[in-house]
Amino acid sequence: MKLFIDTADINEIREANKIGVLDGVTTNPTLAARTGRDFKSVAAEILREVDGPVSLEVLSLDTAGMVREARETAKLGDNVVVKIPMTVDGLKAVRELDADDVKTNVTLVFSASQAVLAAKAGATYVSPFVGRLDDISEDGMALVEQIIRIYENYGYDSEVIVASIRNPMHFVKAALIGADVCTLPFSVIKQLSQHPLTDIGMARFLEDWKKVPK
Ligand code: G3P
């Protein structure tokens, strides 16, 4: 399973990159706003830092506007993936962009029917938001299971990015289900490596080492 970081914060991206497990980056307008910086320079920095796919979102609501923005955005680098909202206009834009070999990530996916349409339109990636479904007492990971089963049934090529991750169990369940990608906030990436028994074990080893005759 590929691991993406879900942030626009270049420092978090650099830190995650140093660990050596980072396969790509996803951003969105909320994450861009959190940086408090001009997003063009932020995007350029991210693209310099990361070789893998970097999702950058369009803001137009109509197909023509989305396609225009997407083509401009795609010029920023070979690894740019254009994030397109899951709307009818978005699907039309994905179809056009796919014909031009512009990679797309259909975002704000909350149902299996939306995921089927995105795949049929030619989306490179499809992003179900599991945390936001859990937040309203639905089962986000059950949706991921449905999408993967449907994609397998019909051999759709779109890769599933499990997004809106809230905790390490979302990551583990995504891996068990066989999702292509998980995109995680930096806080959750750090949690993945932690276990109290690892810390206790290390402390005990260091204590015992003091008793070894030197
Ligand atoms: O990648 C989409 C993700 O950023 C949404 O996360 O936590 O705002 O639901 P969240």
Residues whose N, C-alpha, C, O or C-beta is under 5 A from the ligand:
A	BS01	G3P	D6 T26 G131 R132 A163 S164
